[in-house]
């Protein structure tokens, strides 16, 4: 539906009543409005937006009233702010009128009647009828509020057009009206659930309980899988952005910034190696402690024991010349091996008894002899202090190095953030946030992976139990056949949606590429424009002549051209017949490229109603000459400094 005319009354710079016709000539589809900054050029678009969406889009409702009207309003007086737009193909078919009323009491002006909207629609048989739900009408027959930024936009901010791509895919699908297909798929899903309920009615009580449990677990697993996929999509987007940031830090900065970024990467790699080495030292320390600490604690006792054994050995007591068992046998027999009598009280018996008292027991002798070698072996391990001290020295050295590396990294980051090179500070800050987010995502993904594996095993076990407990019947088999058939349709619809989404993306990509290379003035500097599907979002990619990502490094003017190309392509894949309104479309583009765009753009928007709000610098004679064959209406905004009011007059 075409915008036929706009009537503005007391809205901001427009005191009194101003009406302008919008060209709906298919051959002269451009309406040009020239105005100096501050005269109300941007507020013309704001007036149209306020008329359609009210304070949801134009937030400053308290500042709508024209300053001159407010100043001259008498005490006790009231005045309306009103904007009316009329829509149709050639003749008006509907009108939107939004008003609010201001009053003045005791020198203070305030909103006395809140904003209200009235939509009237023509009925060929009955004339004009008031629409009961105006917001619904605007959403259905014109354009949803959430998509308006793709059709009415500020050219001064177009260089930010692709900075946040998180909603681009969702909005593109809405613009291409793929959400209609999504609604149909949701209906099928509900039908599948209904058929599943029928299937469960045929199950035995035991099977019913098992199937309910299986359904619950399957739903839970699907939720976890969706979260996992969303994390993968987000991580993919993060990796893409990190790559672009690193390339930007390396390739779009002065040499010193490049060197600092390379140096930081080297420090980060060294930090990882140090962390691994310190982990290895920790393991070795634990091993040494486990094997050597008992010996260290017993070192004094071991040395004392060894000294006793050595002393007795030196005296000839150890090992003994005669075993005590031999002496005991002599005393028991009462006769020495030499034949002498060893009866009680004899001198010879007393000598043997004395010898027996001074001899070590056989077990003690054996323990002492064997223990000597064991103790000597244990004492060899007392180099614990040497080995442990060496590890501590290495650990301290690595710790000091790590501290220095961290200091160097921090110093480089501070230098980068304080750098005068454009975007460096923001890019480095963004890099840190993205890396932190990715780390958290990976932890969460690990948890989810374990949950999914556990649920899968549980579901498979339930299927075995269900198979054992299920009752076979013709009705049951039919119910399950219907459910399986509906599930197949659901899968087919999802496949159709995916195919359509891919087709829309590829067509949008192809046309954006064509329009961009026709309008850009440095064609040799770029090799490709792509719209990549990252799952949850689209990524707009612009490759330079070397095939590297350059979107983050191009000028504001070049981004503006890319945004214009994307917008023109978007119209060709959308089902919306609404005007494009662009405020300051060429503000950041120099003279020669502006002329190239002025010559090319009408070819891409030939079937679209276009309103351009331009400064006198933008709407130069050279640009005007290129656009004039396509211009159906041409205006100029004139500002009266005495009344501080603007009015729209014919260009000339």
N, C-alpha and C positions, 0 to 999 in steps of 0.2 A: 504494500500500500504506500502511495506517494504522500509526502508532506506538501500540502498545497499552499498554506500561508500560516504566518505567525503574527499574533497581535499581543503586544506587550504594553502593560499599563502600570506605571509607577514602580517598576522593578529595577532596583539599583540605579544605574546611570540613566535609565529611560523614564524621565518624568513625563506625565501626561500619557498620551496614547500613540503607539507606533505600530504600524502594520507593514509587513513586507511579504511579497509573493515569492514563492520558491518555484523555480523552473521545473516543469514536469514534461518538457518537450524531450522525447527520446533521442533526438538528434542534437539537441543543445541541453544536455543534462547537467551542466555545471551552473551553480549559482555562486557568484563571487561577491564577497563583502570585504571591503578594505577599511581598515581603521587603525589609527595610531594606538600604541600601548597606553592603557589607562582610560580609553574613551568608551569602553564597554564592549569591545570585540569578543572577549572570552565570555562575558556575561550574556551575550546573545545565545550561545550554546547552553549556558547555565539556565537560562529562562526556559528553553525547550525541555531540558532535563527535569527542571522543577515542575513544569506542567505535566509531564508524564509520570514522574516518580515521587514528587514532593520532597519532603525533608530526608527521605532515605538516601537520596543521592546528593542533594544540595543541603548540606548540614546547617549552615548558618541562617536559620529561619528568622532570627531576630534582626538580621541585617539586610532584609529584602527591600525595605521601603526606601525610595529615592530620598537622598539627603535634602534636596531643595523642597520637596513636598513635605517632608518631616519638619523642616525648619519653619515653613510658612503655615503649617496646620494650626488653626486657632484652638484655644482651650475649649473643650466640649465638642470638638469636631471629630469626624471619623473619615477614613479614606481606605479604599481597597487597593491591594496589590493583586493584579490579575494577569494571567497569561493564557491565551487560547490558541490551540493548534487545530487546524482542520486537515483531514486526511481523505484520500480517495485516489482513483486513477486519473480521471479528468475533471469530474464534478465531485463536490464534497459528499462523502459517504458516512463520515463520523467526525465528531468534534470532541476535543478534550479541553475542559476549562477548569483551571485550578485558581482558587482565590484564598486570601486571608485578609482580615480587616484590622487596621490600626486605629487607635483612639488616643486623644491627648487630654489629660487632666492635670491641672496644677503644674503645667510646664513639662510634664513627663509623658512620653509616647510609649505605648505598650500595645501588644497584640490583644485585641478585644474579642475577635472571632477567630478561632483556630483555622488552620488550613483545611480546605475541603475540595473535593474533586467531583466534577460532574461530566459524565460521558453521554453523549447523545448519538444515536445511530439512525440512519435513514431507513425507513421501510417504504418501499415503492408504493404500497397500497395505502399506508396509514400516515405517512410523513415521518417527522422526527419523533423518536421515542427515547426516553431516558433509560440508560443501561443500569440494571440493579446492582451489578458488581463491577465498578469501573476498573479496579486493579486487575481483576481476572480478565477483563476484556483486553486491556493493554498487553498483559502477558501473553494472551492467546493469539491476538490478531496483529500485534506489532512486534514487540521483542521483550523477552524476559529481562528484568532489571539486572540480573547477574551477568548478562551477556552484553550489556549496553556499552561497556568499555571497549569492545571490539568494533563498534560502529561509530560512537561519538568519542573522540579522544583528542588530547592536547598534544600537538606536534612537538612542543617544547620538551615533553617528557617521553617522547618516542624512543630516545636512546636508552631508556630503562625498560623498553618493551619486553625484552627477552631475559631480563635479569632474574626473574622468578618464574620458572617454567612449571612449577608444581601443579598449576591449575590449567595449563594450556591444553592438555589432552582432554580433560573433562569438558572444558568449554567448547573445544572444537567438536567433540562428539555431540554436544547439545546443539551447537549451531547447525551441524549436519543432520540434526534431528534423529540421531541414533538412539536417543533416550526413549523414543517410541518403541523401537525394537526391544530395548531393555525392559520396558513395561510388559510387552507381550511375553517375554521369557519369564518374567516374574509370575505372570498368570499361569503359565505352564507349570512352573515349579509348585504353585499352590495346588494345581490339578494332580500332579504327581503325588503330593502329600495326601490328597484325598483318596487316590487309588490305593496308596499304601495302607491307609486306615481300613479300606475294604479287605485288603490282603490279611491284615492282622485279625480280622473278625473270624477267619476260618481256622486260625491257629488254636491248638490246645492251650489250656491255661498255662502249662509249663512253657510251651513254645512262645506264647504271647509275652510272658515275662522275659524270656531270653531275647525275643525280637525287639521289645521295648528297650532293653539294655543295649542291644546292638545299635539301634537307631540313635540312642543317646550318645554312645561312644563314637559313632560315625560322625554325628554333628559336631562333637567336641574335636575330633581329629580334623574335620574340614576347617573349623575355626583356626586351629593351630597351623594348618597348612597355609591358609590364607595369610595369617600373620607372618609365617616364615617367608612366603613369596613376597609379601610387602617389604619385609626387611631386606630380602635379596635385591628387590627393585631399588630400594632406597640406597643400599650399599653400592649398587652399580652406578646410581646417579652420583653418589658421593665420590666414588673412584674417578668417574669422568670429570667431575668438578675439580678434584684434587690434581688430576693430570693437567687440566687447563691452568690451574693456579700455578703449578710448578713450572709449566712451560712459560707462563707469563712472567714469573719471577726470574726465569733464566733468560728469556729472549726479548722481553719488553722493558728492560731496565738498563741503566748505565752499567759499564763494565764492572764497577766496584760492587754493585748489587748482585750481578751474576756471580762474581767470585765469592761473595759472602754466602750466597745460597749454596754454591757448590761446597764451600768449606763447611757449612752447617751439615750438609748431607754426609760429608766425611766424618764429622764429629759424631753424628747420630749412629753411623755404622760402627765407629770405634766404641761407642757407648754400649752397643749390643754385645760386642766381643768381650769387653771388660766384664759385663754382667755374667756372661757365660764362664769366663775364667774365675771370677769370684765364687760362682756356684761350685765349680770344680774344687777350689781350695776348701770350701766349706765341707764338701764330701770327704776330702783327704783328712781334714782335721778330725772329723768324727771317727774315721777309721783308725787313726793313730791313737785317739783317746780310748777307743774301745779296746785296742790291743795292748796298750802300754800303761794305762793309768793304774791298773792293779799292781803292776811291778813297781811303779813309782811310789805308790803308797807304802809298799813293803820293803823299800830299798834298804832301810836301816837294819831291819830284821834279817834280810838276806845277807848283807855284808857281815853282820855279827856271826851268823851261822857258819858262813864260809871261813871266817877267821878261826872259830873254834875247831872246825875240821882240819884246817891247815896246821894249827898249833899242835893238835894231837898227832897228826901225821908226822910233823917234824920231830916230835918226841919219840916216835916209833910206836905209839900206842895204837894208832890206826895206820894201816890195818893191823890187828893184833897178831903176835907170833903163834899164840896158842888159843884155840877156840874154847870158850867156857864149857861147852858140852863135853869136851875131852877131859877137862879137869874134874867135872862132876862125876863122870864115869869112874875115874881113878879113886875118888873118895868113896864112891858107892861100893867098889870091889874091895877097897882096903889094902890094895897091893899096887905099888908103882910098876911101871913097865920095866924098871931096872931090878925088880924083885924085892925092894925094901918094904918093910911093914909100915902101913899107914893107919895103924889103929889109933883110936881116940887117945889124945893126950901126947902122942909122939911128936917129936920135933919136926919130922918130915911132913906129917899131916898138917901141922900148923903153917908151914911154909906154903903148901898148896892152897890151903884155905885163904891165906893172905893174898896169894896170887889171884884167886878166883874173885875176891872182893874188889880188887882193882881193875879187873877186866870188864870191857863193855859187853852188854848182852848181845847175842848174835843178831837179833832183829835190829837193834840200834846200830850195830856195826854196818849191817847191810844198808839201812836207811842213810847212814852217814856217807858211806862210799857212793851209793847211787845219787844221793842228794847233792853231793858235791858237784857232780856234772850238771844236774838240773839247775842248781843255783847259778853256776857259771853261765849256763845258756840264758837264764832269765836276766842276769846282770848285763848281758850283751845288749839287751833292749833298753838300757837306760840312756841311750842316745835320744830318747823322747824329746828332751829339752832342745837338743840341737835341731832335730827335724821339725818340731812344733814351732820353734822360734823362726826357722826359715820360712815356714808357711805364713806365720804372722807378719814377717817382714814383707813377703810378697803381697799379702792381703792389704797391708797398710799402703804399700806402694800403689797398688791398683786403686784403692780407695781415694788416695790423693789425686791420681790421674783422673778418676771418674769425677771427682769434685771439680777439677780443672776443666774437663770436657763439658760438664753441665754449665759451668761459669761461662765458657766460650760460647756455648749454644745460646744461653740467655743473653749474652752480650750482643750476639749477631741478631737475635730477634728484636732486641731493643733498638739496635741500629736500623734494622729494616722498618720497624714501626715509626721511627722518627725520620725516616728518609723523606726527602722532598719529592721523590719520584711519585707521580700520581698513583693511586690504587694500591701501592705497596703495603701501607699500614693495614688497610682493610683486607687485602688478600691474605696477609700473614695471620691476622686475627681469625679470618674465616677458615683458613687451613687448620688452625688449632681446634676450633669448634667442630669441624667436620671429622677430624681424626678421633676426637673424644667420642663423638656420636657413633662413629663406625665401630670403635672398641666396645661400646655399650651394646650396640646391635649384635655384634658377634657373640658376646656373652649370652644375650637373650636367645640368639639362634641356637646355641648349643643346648640350652635348657629345653627349647621347643623341640629340637631334634630327638632328644631322649623321650619326651612326652609322646611324640608321634610314634616312635618305635614301640614304646610300651603299649600304646593304644592299638596299634596294628596287631601285635601278638595277641592281645586280649580279644579283639574282634575275630581273628582267625579261630581262636579256641571256641568262641561262642558259635561260630558257623558250624563247627563240628557237632556241638551239642544240639543246635537247632535241627540239623540234618537227622540226628538220632530221634528227636522228639516230635518231628513234624508228622501231621496226618495227611495222607494223600487223598484227594477227591477231585472230581471233574470241576466243580465250582471253584475250588481253591486254585487249580491249575489255570482256569480262565482268568481269575482275578489277578494272579501273578503275571500272566501273559499280557493283560491290559496295562499293568503297572510297568512292565519291562518296555512295552511299546511306547508309553508316555515318556519314560526315561530316555528312550532313543530319540524321540522328537525334541526333547529338551536339549540333548547333546547336539542334534542337528542345528537347532536354532542358535546355540552358542557358536557353532562353527560358522553359520551364516553371518552372525554379528561380527565375528573376528575377521571374516573375509571383507565385509563392508568397511569395517574400521581400517583395515590395511589398505583397501582401495582408496578411501578418503585421504589417508595419510600420504599415499604415493602420488595421488593427483595434486594434493596441496603442495607437496614437495616439488613436483615437476613444474607447476605453474609459478611457485615462489622463485624457483631457480631461474626460470625464463624471464620473469619480470625484473628480477634483481640485476641480471646481466645486461638487460636492455637499458636500465636506468643508471647503473653505476658508471662513474667516469673513469675508474681505474680497473678496467676489465682484466688486464694482465696480472693484477695483484691477487686475484682469487681464482680458485680452480673448481669449487663446487659449493652448493648449498644443499644441506640434507636436513630432514626431519626424522630423527631417530626415535623409535619406540622403545622406551625403557621399562615398559610394563605399566607402572602406575602413572607415568608422565611421559611427555614428549621432550626431546632435547633438540633445540635448534642449533645446527652446526654449520659453521662457515669455515671452509678450508682455504688456506692461502696457496700461493703458487707452488709451494713445496709439499702440499698435502697436510699441513699441520693446522690444528685448531687455531682460529684467529678471532673468534667472536669477542673474547674478552679484551682484545687489543686494538680493535678498530675504533675509528673516531665516532663522535656522536652523530655527525652527518651521515656516515656510512651505515650506522645502526638505524638511522631514521629511514634511509632508503630501503634497508632490509625489512623494516616494519611496514612500510608502504607496500612493498612487494607482497609480503605475507597477507596484509589486509585485502589487497586486490584479489589474491588467489582464494582467500577465505570466502569472498562473496560468490565465487563461482562454484563452490561446493556446498553453500548454505541454501536453505529453503526460505530465507527471510527476505522479504521485499521491503526494505526500509532504507532511508537515506544514509549516506556516509557524511558525517560532519567532522571536519578536521580543523582545529584551531592552530594557527601558525605551522602549516605543514612543511615550509621550507626555511624555517628560522635558523637552522644550524648548517645550512648548505650554501656554498658559495655560488657566485653568479652563473658560471658556465654549467655546472652540474644542475642548477635549478632549471635552466632552460631545457636541458635534456629530459628532466623529470616532467616538466610542463608539457613537453611534446609527447612523451611516452604514456603518461598516466591516463589520459582520456581513452586511449586504445584498450586499456585493461579494465576500465570502469565504464565502458560504453553503454552497458545496460543497467547502470546504477545511477540513482539520483545523488549528486555530490554537492555539498555545500562547503566552501572553503572560506575561512576567516583569516585574512592576511594583513600584515603590516604593509606600509607603502614601500619599504625596502624589499620585501618578498615579492610584492605585486609590481615588479618593475615593468618598464615598457617592453623589454624583451620577453619576459615571462607572459605578460598580458597578450602579446602578439601571438605567442604559441597557443595559448588557451582559448583566445577569443572565438575561433570557429566552433567551439563546443559550449560556449557560454550563452545561456538563455536569459539570465537575470544578472544584473551587475549593480552593486550598491556601494555607497561610501558612508561611513559613520562620521557625522559632524558633531563636534562637541562645543557647547556654549559655556565659556568660562564664567560668565556672570551668573547664570542659573545653575551651573555645574550639572547640566543635563545634556544627553546625547539624543540625536534623532538619526534615522536612516533615510538617506536620500538617494536618488538615482545617480549613478556614476557619471561624471562628466565635468 
